[in-house]
C-alpha cells in the first residue's frame, strides 16, 4: 500500500514541455472535471435525504476518479472502546462483497483499514502485488468482485477528526492522476461537511420529535389529572350541599361516608403525583429488612381485593413449594404486586380470570400475574412502563397511569426485573417479576435511603374523629397556618381530641403570643408569607424560654430533603397533609412522651 506523499504521481511528460495540442487537451480535461465537480456539488447541496445523499456522494466519487466501484463508510462505536467503519453506501459491489465489508475494523487488510490506521490517503495500484493482501480473505473478495486497484481517502469533520472513508476501485491496475486527487479532495471535504450537516439535522428532528412526544404526554397527563380530580370533587361538593340543605337529617352519616371515600381518592391522587416526582428525581426511599414473599403477596391481595371483586374476577394464587425470603421493603413490594393485580382487574372484562404463580428459579423468586384481559400488541410494549402511559387512553380507568412505571422502578431498586408479554390484543397479558432471594443469614433491619422522618404520605384512609377520640389531658396546643380554613378545622379537631387549642394565622402573631399561651405542642405550616415555618422554628429554638416546645411541621412537602430541612430548623416531627386522625393522635402521644 502507498500513500500520496510516499509515492507521488508524476506526469509521463514531466521532463519536457507539452505541445499545444496536448496542453489544450489537458486544459479541456481539467475544465470538464471542474464542471463535473460543480454539477455534482449542486446536486449534493440540494439533497436532504441521508440515504440519497450518501448514494450521490458515492456516485460522484466514482465519476470524478473514473472508477468502476466506489464506497462510503462511516466511523461508529464508542469513543474509547472498539470502533468500526460501517458501510453505508456503495456502487458496483456484489452482495458477498457488501456483506464482507459491511463492518471493517482498524486492523483489517483493506485500504480503508490502512487509511484509518495511518490517518491519511492510501493508494493500492495493484492488489495482486500488495504484500499486505497476500493470502487474505479480502484479496479473495477483491478477485471475486473484479477489483484490482483502489484508493481510500479519510473524511474529516471541521475539527479535524476522522468521521469516515470515501473509497474508489478500478478493475485494472491503476493510479489516479494528481490533479484528479486534488479535485477529489474538494469533493471529500464537501461530502464530510454535508454528512455532518445531515447528521445534525437528523439529531435536531429527533430532539423535536421527543419534545413533541413530551408535550403530548404532558397534555394527556394534565387532561387525565383534571378528569381524576373532578371525579371526587363533584360528589364532595354535592355532599356538602346536601348537608347544608338538610342539617341533622338521618342521611348525614351516609353523606359523611361518601365524603370520606372521595377524600381518600383525592389523597391517593396526590400520592401518585408525589410518586411521579420521586421517580423523576430518583429519590424513592426503601426500608429494607428480611421479609417473606408470601406475606407480601397476601398484603397485595388485600390491597387489590376491592378492584378484583368489583370486576367479578376469579383470582387464584399458586404458591411456591417452600418459603421465599427476600431482603427488601415489604410495603413497597406489596405496592408493586398490588399495582399489577389492579391493572389486571381494570383491563380485564367483567368475570375474567387472574392467576398468580410463584416459583423459585435458582436464586430468584419469580412471580407471574396472568389475566384474560385486553392484552396488547408488540408495538405497544414500549408504552407499558412509561409514566402516564396508557394503551387505551379512551378507556375510563381511575389513576394517573404511573403504576407500572413505579412498579418497574421499585423492582429495579430491589435488584430485580419486570417484563410483560401478550399474544396480542384481546388475548390477555402476563407480567413477570423476578427478585433476588435473601441470603441464608437473617440481617438486621435497616433502611436503604432516607427514612424521611415520617415524611411519607399518610397511608391511613381518612376516618371520622368519632372512631379515634383520645384523652390527651387538656394538652395545650398551638396551630399556626395562614390558611384560615385549614387552621380553624385543625383547631376544632384538636379540641374534639381533648386539647386546649389556640389558633394563629401568621407566625409573628404566634411568636408574640407564646409567653401568654405557653403551649406544649405547636403545629406549624411551612409556607406562610412573611416569617415562614422554618424561621418560626429557628426563633423558638433560639429562646431559652421555649426550648421544650414540641414543634410539628404540618406540610405538603414530602421529599426527604424537606424533612431534613425542617429537622435542621428545629422541628421534632414532620407530618404530611392531609393527616388522618390516627396519625394526629399518634403525633400528640409522641409529643407527650418526648
ZADOTOR-191716 format. One record per residue: residue in one letter; x, y, z of N, C-alpha, C in turn. Coordinates in steps of 0.05 Angstrom, whole numbers, plus 5000, padded with zeros to 4 digits. Example, Ala and Ser with C-alpha at 12.3 -4.5 7.8 and 13.67 -1.06 7.14 Angstrom:
REM ZADOTOR-191716
A526448865156524649105156526449345156;S525749555142527349795143525850015157;
//
This chain:
REM ZADOTOR-191716
X501749765000500050005000501850255000;X500950454987502450704986500650944994;X501951155003500451405007501251604986;X499751814984500352014964503052134968;X503852184993506452304998508752114993;X508251854999510351654996510851584966;X508851604950509051524922507851744905;X509051974901507852184885507552094856;X505352184844504752104817505852324798;X507552244780508752444761507452414734;X507152644720506152634693508252504675;X507452334655509452194639511252384623;X510352624617511952804602512953034619;X513552974644514453194662517053314655;X518853164640521453264634521453454610;X519253464595519153634571516553784571;X516654024560514254184558512254064539;X509654054546507653934527507354114503;X506653984480505954144457503254274460;X502454444441499954594443497554414444;X497554204428495254024427494853874453;X497153784464497053644490496053834512;X497154074511496354274532493354334530;X492354374506489454424502487854184513;X488753944506487353704516487253694546;X489553754559489653754588487753974600;X487854204588486054424598483154344595;X482454234572479654144568478853924588;X480753754594480153544614479753664641;X481453854649481153994674478454144676;X477754274653475254424652472954234655;X473054004642470853814643470653704672;X472853634684472753534711471753744731;X472553994727471654214745468654254742;X467654254716464854284711463254044723;X464353804721463053574732462953594763;X465153684775465153714804463153924813;X462954144798461054364804458154254803;X457554104781454853994779454253794801;X456153624807455753434829455353574856;X456853794860456553944885453854064888;X452754164865450054274866448054064874;X448353824862446553604869446753534899;X449153534909449553464937448353674956;X448553924948447654134965444654144968;X443154044948440254054949439053794959;X440753594965439753334974439653335005;X437253275016436853275045436352995057;X435652805040435152535050437852395054;X438452295078441052175083441851955063;X440051765058440651535041441251635013;X439651825002440151924976442752084974;X443252234996445752394996448152204995;X448151995011450351805011450751674984;X448551604971448751484944449951684924;X449151934926450252144908453252184912;X454052184937456852224944458551994931;X457551744934458951514923459151534893;X456951604880456951624851458651854841;X458652074856460452304849463352224851;X464052074872466851984874467651794851;X465851614844466451434822466851584796;X465051774790465251934765467752094765;X468452234787470652414787473352274782;X473652034793476151894790475951674768;X473651684753473251494731473751214740;X472551144763472950874775470650694767;X470950444773468950244768467150194792;X468250234816466750194841467350424860;X465650464879466050664900464550584925;X465450684948464150614973464550834994;X462650855012462651055034462250905060;X464050955079463950835105464051045127;X462451005148462451205169463451075195;X464951235210466051135236463851135257;X463650915272461650905293462750745316;X461150715337462050565361462850755383;X463550645407464250815430466850975425;X466851205438469151385435471751255444;X471751105466474150995477474150695477;X472350575462472250285460472950185432;X471849965424472349845398470649985377;X471950155361470550305340470650145314;X468950225294468850075269467950265247;X468350175223467350315199464950155189;X462750295186460250165176459850255147;X459450055129458850115101456050225099;X455750475089453050595088452150645059;X454050625040453250655012455550544994;X454750434971456750334952455450314925;X457150294905456150234878458050034865;X456949824853458549614839459249374856;X459049384883459749154899457748924895;X458748684895456948454896455748424924;X453748254926452448214953454448104973;X456147924963458247804981460248014990;X461048194971462948394979461748594998;X459248674993457948865011457648755039;X456948495041456648365067459348335081;X461448265065464148225077465248485088;X464748705074465748965083463649135097;X461449015106459349155120460449295145;X462249155159463649265182466649215179;X468249425182471149405180472449525204;X474349385215475849485239478549595230;X479849735248482349875242484549695233;X484449445242486649255235486049085211;X483949155196483248985173485249025150;X485448815133487248835110485748945086;X485049195089483749345067484949625066;X484449755044485550025041484250215061;X481650175067480350355087481350305115;X481950055122483149995148485850125151;X487450105129490150235129489950535131;X488050655116487750945116486851045144;X485150885156484350955184486650945203;X488250725201490550695219492650905215;X493150985190495151185184494151475186;X491551505183490351775184490851935158;X491351795136491851925110490951745087;X490951865063490051715040491951485034;X490751265026492251025017491450954989;X493550904972493150824944494350554940;X492850364930493850094923493550074893;X495850084879495850084850495149804839;X495949584854495449314845495049134869;X492649044873492048874897493548614896;X494148514871495448254869498348264878;X499648494876502448514884502848654911;X500648724924500848864950501348644972;X503648664986504348455005502448435028;X501048665035499248655058496748485052;X496048445026493648305018494248005014;X496647925013497347655005496047455024;X494647255013493447045028491147125046;X489847355042487647445059484947395046;X482847395063480147365053479347605037;X480447845044479848085029480748065000;X483147944996484147914968482247724953;X481247524966479347344952476847494944;X475847674961473447834954474148034932;X476548144932477348324911477248184884;X478347944884478447784859475647714850;X473947624869471247544862469647784851;X470048024862468648264854469748384829;X472348324823473648444800475148694806;X475948734830477448974838480448914837;X481949084823484849054821486349284835;X485249534833486649764845484549924861;X485650094880483750234898485150474911;X483650654920484550874937482450934958;X483351004982481551085004482451345016;X480651535018481251805029479551845054;X480951915076479351975101477652215098;X475252205109473452435111473752555139;X474252815140474752945165472653155171;X471853175196469953385205471553645206;X470153865212471454125213473454145235;X473153975256475153975278477553795272;X477553675248479853515240479553215246;X477553135261477152855268476052695244;X477152445242476152275220473352185227;X471552205207468752115211468051885192;X469751835172469151625153471251595132;X470651425112472451375089470951375063;X472151505043470951505016472951364997;X472151144986473950974970472950944942;X474850904923474250844895475950604887;X474950444868476350194860476250174829;X478350044819478550004790478849704784;X478049624760478249344751481149274742;X482649484736485349444725487349584743;X489849514739492049654754491749954747;X491750114768491250404763492250574787;X493250814779493951014799492551274789;X490851394806489551644797491451874794;X490852054775492552274770492452474793;X494652624796494852814818492653024817;X492153134793490053334791487253224797;X486852964791484252844798483952824828;X486252754841486152734871485653004884;X486753214871486253484882483253554881;X482053494858479153534856477553354875;X478553104878477252914896477353004924;X479553134932479753244959477653454964;X477053614943474953814946472253674951;X471753464935469253314938469153184966;X471353074976471452945002470853145024;X471953385022471453585043468553665043;X467453705018464653785017462853565026;X463553315020461953085029461953065059;X464353115071464453095101462753315113;X462753555102461053775113458153705110;X457353595087454553535083453653305100;X455353115104454652885122454252985150;X456053155159455853265186453253435189;X452653595168450253755169447753575170;X447753365153445453185153445153045180;X447352965192447252845218446153025239;X447053285238446053475258443053535253;X442153545228439353585223437653355232;X438753115229437252875238437052875269;X439152955283439052975312437053195321;X437053415306435153625312432253535309;X431753395287429053285282428253085304;X430252925312429752725333429052865359;X430653075366430053215391427253345390;X426653465366423953585364421753385367;X422253135356420252925359420052845389;X422152835404421952775433420452985448;X421053245440419653465453416753455447;X415953395422413153375415411853145430;X413252915432412152695447411852775476;X413852915487413653005515411253195519;X410853375500408653555502405953405501;X405853205483403353045482402852905508;X405052785520404752645545403852845567;X405053085567404353285587401453355584;X400553415559397753485555395853265564;X396653015557394952785565394952755595;X397252805608397352785637395552995650;X395753245640394153455652391153405648;X390453305624387653235620386653015638;X388452815641387752595659387552685688;X389452855696389352965724386753115728;X386053295709383653455712381253265715;X381153065698378852875699378752725726;X381152635735381152485760380452665784;X381252915783380653095806377653165806;X376553195782373653265781371953035792;X372852795788371152565797370552585827;X372552605845371852625873370852905881;X371753115868370853375876367853415872;X366753305851363953335846362253225869;X362652965877360952865900361553005926;X364053105930364653255954363053505955;X362953655933361253895932358353835936;X357453615923354653535926353953465955;X355853315967355353235995355153466014;X356953666010356853906026354254056023;X353254065998350754205993348454056006;X348553786006346553626019346453686049;X348853686061349053736090348054016097;X348554216080347654486085344554506083;X343454366063340554386058338954216077;X340153996088338653816105340253766131;X340753966147342353936171340953756191;X342453566202341453396224339653166214;X339253126188337552906179339052646181;X337652426178338752156184340752076162;X340752196139342552106118345252246121;X345752386143348252526146350652336147;X350252106161352451916163353151806135;X351151756119351651646092353251856075;X352452106078353852316063356652346073;X357052336100359752356111361552126102;X360351886100361851656090362751696061;X360951806045361651866017363852076015;X363652286031365752496032368352376040;X368352196059370752066069372051906047;X370451756032371551586010372751755988;X371351975981372352145959374852295968;X374952375993377452496003379752306001;X379252046008381251846006382251815977;X380451845958381251825930383052065922;X382352305932384052535927386852495939;X386952385963389552335976391152145959;X389951935948391451745931392451885906;X390852065894391752215870394252375877;X394152515899396452675907398852495912;X398352265924400552075929401751985902;X400151945882401051875855402852095844;X402052335848403652565838406352575852;X406352515878408852515892410652285883;X409452055876410951835866412351905840;X410852055823412052155798414452315803;X414352505823416652665830418952495839;X418352295855420452115865421751955843;X420151865824421251715801423151895785;X422252135779423852315763426452405777;X426252435803428652525818430352295829;X429352055826430851825836431151805866;X429151905880429351915910427251745923;X426451525911424551345923425851205947;X424851245972426251125995425450825998;X427250666008426750386014427550336043;X425850176057426450086084426749786083;X429249696080429649416075429849256101;X428749016100429048816121428548546109;X428948336125428448066115425448016116;X424247956094421347916092420747666076;X418347556080417547316064415747406041;X416147286018414647355994411647305998;X410947086011408147016014406647226030;X407947346051406647556066406347806049;X408247866032408048096014405748065995;X405447825984403347765965400547775978;X400447686003397847706018397047996022;X399048166028398448456031397448566005;X398848485983397948585957395148495949;X394548245956391848145951389748295966;X390348365992388548516008388048795996;X390348915986390049185975388449195949;X388748985933387448985907384648845907;X383948715930381448565931379048725923;X378648975932376249125923376049155893;X378349205879378249245850377648975836;X378848765847378348495835375448415839;X374348465863371548395868369648555852;X370348815848368648985832368348885803;X370448765793370348655766369348375765;X368648265788367547985789369547785777;X372047825782374147655771374647425790;X375647205779376646975794379646995797;X380647025821383447065826384546815841;X386646695830387746455842390746495847;X391646435871394446455878395646175879;X397646125863399045865862401745905877;X401745815902404145855919406445685910;X408845775918411245605914411345385935;X413145195930413244965948414345035976;X416245225978417345296003417545596007;X418645686030418845976035420846106016;X420246356010421946515992422646776006;X424846786021425547026036426847236017;X426147486022427347706007428547906026;X430348066016431448286032430448546018;X428348656029427148886015425149026032;X423849226020421749386032419149256027;X417949126048415448976044413149156035;X413049406045410849586037411149656007;X413549715998413949785970413549545952;X414449315960414049075943411048995942;X409649025964406748985963405449175944;X406449425943405449625924405849535896;X408149415890408749315863406649105854;X406248905871404348695863401448785864;X400848965882398149085882397649235856;X399649385846399349525821398849335798;X400349105797399948915776397148785777;X396248725802393648605805391448805798;X391749055806389749255800389649295769;X391949295756391949335727390549095714;X391148855723389848625711386848635715;X385948725738383048745743381748965727;X383149195724381949415709381749365679;X383749225668383849185640382848905631;X381348775649380148515642377148555643;X375648475622372748495622371548355646;X369248435656367948315679367748015677;X368247885700368147585700370547455689;X372847595689375247475678376747315699;X379147235691380847065708383547185712;X384547185736387247275742388647055758;X391046975748392546765762395246875770;X396046815795398646905805400246645811;X402446615797404246375800406746465814;X407646315834410046375849411846135847;X414446185840416345955839419146055845;X420845865851423645935856425245845831;X426746025820428445965796431246035804;X432845825811435545865820435546045845;X436846275845436946445868435046675867;X432946645851430946855848428146755854;X426546935864423646875867422347005842;X420646845829419346935804416346935808;X415047155804412147185807410947275780;X409047125770407747195745404847255750;X403847465739400947545741399847535713;X398047345709396847295683393847355684;X392847485663390047545662388847475635;X386247495633384847445608383747705596;X385247915600384248185593384848265564;X385048535560385148645533387848605520;X389948535535392548485522393648725509;X395748685493396948905478398648795455;X399148965436400648885413403648925418;X405348815401408248845404409049135403;X407749295386408349575384407749735409;X405849625425405049775450406849715473;X408749515470410349435493411949665505;X412949835488414650055498413150255515;X410450265513408850455528408250355556;X408550095561407449975586408650105611;X411350135611412650225636413450515635;X412150675618412650965617410751115635;X411651335645409851505662407551595645;X405151575656402651665644401951505619;X403451285614402851125590400350955594;X398650975574396250815574395850705546;X395250445544394950325517392350415504;X390350455520387750545510386850795526;X387851035518387251275533384251325536;X382651225517379851275519378451105539;X379750895549378550715569378450865596;X376150875608375751025632376650855656;X379150905666380150775690381250995708;X381050955734382051155752385051135754;X386251345766389151355768390451525746;X393051575749394451755731396251605712;X396251345712397951195694400851185702;X401351175729404051165739404750895751;X402750715754403050475769405250295758;X405250235732407250055721410050185721;X410250445715412850575716413950565744;X412250605764413150595792414050305799;X412350115790413049835796415749755784;X416249845760418849775747421149905763;X420850155771422950285786423450145813;X421350075827421649935853422849665850;X422049515829423249255825426249275819;X426949475803429849505796431449595820;X430249765838431649845862432149605881;X430549395878430949145893432748945878;X433949035856435748865841434348665824;X431748705818430248525802429548625775;X427848475761426948555734423948515732;X422648655714419848625708419448625678;X417948435667417448415639414548365634;X413648425609410848385602410748265575;X408848075571408447945545405447915541;X404647905515401947855508401847735480;X399947565475399647445449398147625430;X397447855439396048055422393648175436;X392448365423390148495434387848305438;X386448335461384248175470385047885476;X387647845480388647575486390147555512;X389547735530390747725557393647815557;X394747825582397447915585398647775609;X401347785610402847655632405047835640;X405147915666407248075677408947895696;X411547895692413347725708415347895723;X415447845749417347985767419247785778;X421847845775423947675786425547825806;X425747725830427147855852429247675864;X431647775871433647605883432847525912;X433347275918432747175945434747275965;X433947295990435747376011437747156017;X440047236028442047036036441046876060;X442346666067441446496089441546626116;X443346826120443546946146441647186148;X439747176167437947406171439447646180;X439047866166440448116173438748296191;X440048486203438548676219436948856201;X434648946211433049136196434649396192;X434549506168435849766163434549896140;X434950146138433750296116435650346094;X434650316069436150406046435050666037;X436650876037435551136032434751266058;X433551496056432751646080430051546090;X429751546117427151466127425151696128;X426051926119424252156115423052266141;X423952156164422952266190419952296191;X418652086179415752096179414652256155;X416252306135415352476113413752326092;X413452066095411751916076408952006079;X407552016056404752096056403151906073;X401052006086399351846103398151616088;X398651376097397451146084394651086096;X394051206119391451146131389251266114;X387051116112384651236099383551436118;X382551656107381351866125379051736141;X379051806166376951696184375651916199;X373151866207371752056223372852076251;X372852306264374052336290372752176311;X370252096308368851946329370051676334;X371551566314372751306318375451316332;X376651556335379351576344379751776367;X377551856380377852046401379751946423;X381652106430383552036451383452236474;X383952156498384152336521386952426523;X387352686520390052796519390552986542;X388952956563389453106588389553406584;X387753516568387653806563390353916553;X391653766537394353846526394054116512;X395854296517395854566506397254556479;X395754646458396754616430396454886416;X398454946400398455186383398355106354;X396655236339396455196310397155456296;X399055436277399855676261399655606232;X397855736218397455686189396055926177;X397056026155395856266142393256196127;X392855926122390255846111388255816133;X386356006134384556026157382855776160;X381755676138380155426139381755196150;X384255166140385854946150386554976180;X387155226188387855276216385455226234;X383155336226380755316243379755026246;X379854876223378854606224380654426240;X383354476238385154316254384854386284;X384454646289383954716317381454586328;X379354586312376854456321377254156326;X378654026307379153746310380853686335;X382853846340384553816364382853856390;X380854036388379054076411377453816416;X376553686394375053436398376753216410;X379353236405381253036417381953096446;X380853316457381353376485383553576490;X384453716468386553916472385454186476;X387054356489386454636491388054776469;X386654886449387954976425387755276420;X389955396413389955676404390855696375;X389455846359389855856330390856126322;X392956136306394056386296394456356265;X394156586251394256576222396856686211;X398756766228401356846218403456786240;X405956746232408056666250408756886270;X408657136262409357356280407457366304;X404857356298402857366320403257126339;X403756886327404056646344406556676362;X408756786350411256816366410857006389;X409357226384408857426405407157306427;X405357116420403457006439404556766455;X406956676448407956426461408156456491;X409156676501409456706530406756706544;X404756806531402056826542400556556540;X400856416518399356166514400755926526;X403455926526405155716537404255436528;X404255376502403355116492405554906497;X404654656497406554426498407354336470;X405454366452405854276424404954496405;X406454526382405654716362405654586335;X403354596320403154516293403654756275;X405654746258406454986243406554926213;X405155086198405355056169407955186160;X409155076139411755166130411555416111;X409655406093409455626073407555836082;X408656046095407056276104408356526094;X406856726087408156986079409457116103;X411557276097413057396118414857196131;X414457146157416056936170414956666164;X416556486152415556226145415856036169;X415055786166415055596188417855536198;X419755506180422555446189423755676205;X423255916196424356146211423056166239;X420356096240418956086266420355886284;X420955656274422255446290424955526299;X426555656282429155746290429055956312;X427156136311426856336332425956216358;X424256016356423355876381425755736394;X427355596378429655456389431855636400;X431855886389433856076399433156196426;X430656156435429756266460429856046482;X431156106504431355906526428555856538;X426756036536424056006548422355796534;X422955746508421155576493422555326482;X424855256493426355026482424954756486;X423054746505421654486509419154466492;X418554676477416154666460416554456438;X414654266435414854056415413754166389;X415454186369414654306343414154096323;X411754116310410953926289410454076263;X411954016242411454136216409153986203;X407154126195404854016182404754136154;X405553976133406154096107405453906084;X405454026061405053856037407653776024;X409953866035412553796024413353516035;X414053336017414353056025417052926019;X418853076006421352955999423152926023;X425152756021427052706043428452966050;X429153126030430553376035428753566051;X426053556047424253726062424253656091;X424253396097424253316125426953386138;X429153366123431753446134431853746139;X430553896121430554186125429054266150;X426754136155425154206179426654116204;X427953886203429453796226431653986233;X433054086213435254276218434154536229;X431754606222430554856232429754826261;X429454576271428654536299426054386303;X424754296282422354146285422853866296;X421053766313421253496324419953286306;X417853366292416453176274415753316248;X415453156227414753266200412453096190;X410053206190407653066181406653186155;X405553006138404753086112401653116110;X400753336099397853386095396853206073;X394253126074392453136097393152916116;X392752966141393452766161390952646174;X390952376176388652236189388652276219;X386352226231386152266260387952076275;X388251826266390051646279392951746280;X393851856258396551956256396852216273;X394752376274394752616290394952546320;X393352346328393452256356396152146363;X397351986345399951866350402052086353;X401852296337403752516339403552656366;X401152696376400752816402401752646424;X401352376422402352196442405352196443;X406552206418409552226417410552476431;X409052696427409852946439409752936470;X407752786480407552756510409852596521;X410752396506412952226516415652376514;X415952536494418552666488419252856511;
//
